[in-house]
Amino acid sequence: MNENDIKKPSETNLDRFDELTDEMIDTSDIPPLSDAFFKRASWRLPKPLVAITLQVEPEVLAWFKEQGDEWERRATAALRIYAEAHQEPA
């Protein structure tokens, strides 16, 4: 998303959404959530970020930037996934 996208008026009929009730929304294609799902689920809120200086190879930085405007968030997510995958079990 870029600045020009934000300036475009939405073509969505927002009044129609306001009129919808829960009963009017078709959820038939959503599978039911099992007890096992809720046993594994956890509430995760974003933590405040810490600003650092990190040296990376130019190709790595270029690849993340090619992924779009939120490349820094994606790089942070990739680091988190790596760190979590390599943690010792508690």
VODREN-255898 format. One record per residue (C-alpha): residue in three letters; chain; x, y, z. Coordinates in nm, 2 decimals. Layout:
BEGIN
SITE	r	c	px	py	pz
SITE	ALA	A	X	Y	Z;
...
***
This chain:
BEGIN
SITE	r	c	px	py	pz
SITE	MET	A	0.00	0.00	0.00;
SITE	ASN	A	0.13	0.34	-0.08;
SITE	GLU	A	0.01	0.70	-0.02;
SITE	ASN	A	-0.19	0.71	-0.34;
SITE	ASP	A	-0.39	0.41	-0.23;
SITE	ILE	A	-0.49	0.58	0.09;
SITE	LYS	A	-0.62	0.89	-0.10;
SITE	LYS	A	-0.85	0.68	-0.32;
SITE	PRO	A	-1.21	0.68	-0.20;
SITE	SER	A	-1.34	0.34	-0.09;
SITE	GLU	A	-1.59	0.17	-0.32;
SITE	THR	A	-1.72	-0.04	-0.03;
SITE	ASN	A	-2.08	0.01	0.07;
SITE	LEU	A	-2.00	0.08	0.44;
SITE	ASP	A	-2.37	0.16	0.52;
SITE	ARG	A	-2.46	-0.20	0.42;
SITE	PHE	A	-2.20	-0.33	0.67;
SITE	ASP	A	-2.35	-0.12	0.95;
SITE	GLU	A	-2.69	-0.27	0.88;
SITE	LEU	A	-2.57	-0.63	0.90;
SITE	THR	A	-2.65	-0.83	1.21;
SITE	ASP	A	-2.45	-1.14	1.32;
SITE	GLU	A	-2.74	-1.36	1.20;
SITE	MET	A	-2.72	-1.21	0.85;
SITE	ILE	A	-2.35	-1.31	0.80;
SITE	ASP	A	-2.29	-1.64	0.62;
SITE	THR	A	-2.03	-1.83	0.82;
SITE	SER	A	-2.12	-2.18	0.67;
SITE	ASP	A	-1.77	-2.21	0.51;
SITE	ILE	A	-1.59	-2.16	0.85;
SITE	PRO	A	-1.51	-2.49	1.02;
SITE	PRO	A	-1.61	-2.52	1.39;
SITE	LEU	A	-1.33	-2.46	1.64;
SITE	SER	A	-1.26	-2.76	1.86;
SITE	ASP	A	-1.17	-2.78	2.22;
SITE	ALA	A	-0.82	-2.88	2.11;
SITE	PHE	A	-0.79	-2.55	1.92;
SITE	PHE	A	-0.87	-2.35	2.24;
SITE	LYS	A	-0.63	-2.56	2.45;
SITE	ARG	A	-0.34	-2.46	2.22;
SITE	ALA	A	-0.45	-2.10	2.16;
SITE	SER	A	-0.29	-1.82	2.34;
SITE	TRP	A	-0.35	-1.44	2.35;
SITE	ARG	A	-0.05	-1.26	2.20;
SITE	LEU	A	-0.02	-0.88	2.20;
SITE	PRO	A	0.26	-0.71	2.02;
SITE	LYS	A	0.55	-0.60	2.24;
SITE	PRO	A	0.72	-0.26	2.20;
SITE	LEU	A	1.01	-0.28	1.96;
SITE	VAL	A	1.37	-0.19	2.04;
SITE	ALA	A	1.57	0.02	1.79;
SITE	ILE	A	1.90	-0.14	1.70;
SITE	THR	A	2.16	-0.12	1.43;
SITE	LEU	A	2.20	-0.45	1.25;
SITE	GLN	A	2.44	-0.53	0.96;
SITE	VAL	A	2.29	-0.76	0.70;
SITE	GLU	A	2.40	-0.86	0.35;
SITE	PRO	A	2.28	-0.63	0.08;
SITE	GLU	A	2.09	-0.91	-0.10;
SITE	VAL	A	1.90	-0.99	0.22;
SITE	LEU	A	1.80	-0.63	0.28;
SITE	ALA	A	1.70	-0.59	-0.09;
SITE	TRP	A	1.48	-0.89	-0.07;
SITE	PHE	A	1.29	-0.77	0.24;
SITE	LYS	A	1.24	-0.43	0.08;
SITE	GLU	A	1.10	-0.59	-0.23;
SITE	GLN	A	0.83	-0.74	-0.01;
SITE	GLY	A	0.66	-0.40	0.03;
SITE	ASP	A	0.62	-0.11	0.26;
SITE	GLU	A	0.61	-0.31	0.58;
SITE	TRP	A	0.94	-0.49	0.51;
SITE	GLU	A	1.07	-0.40	0.86;
SITE	ARG	A	0.78	-0.57	1.03;
SITE	ARG	A	0.83	-0.88	0.81;
SITE	ALA	A	1.20	-0.89	0.89;
SITE	THR	A	1.11	-0.87	1.26;
SITE	ALA	A	0.86	-1.15	1.22;
SITE	ALA	A	1.12	-1.37	1.04;
SITE	LEU	A	1.37	-1.31	1.33;
SITE	ARG	A	1.10	-1.40	1.58;
SITE	ILE	A	1.01	-1.72	1.40;
SITE	TYR	A	1.38	-1.82	1.38;
SITE	ALA	A	1.43	-1.75	1.75;
SITE	GLU	A	1.12	-1.94	1.86;
SITE	ALA	A	1.22	-2.24	1.65;
SITE	HIS	A	1.56	-2.26	1.82;
SITE	GLN	A	1.45	-2.21	2.18;
SITE	GLU	A	1.51	-2.49	2.42;
SITE	PRO	A	1.19	-2.65	2.55;
SITE	ALA	A	1.08	-2.52	2.88;
***
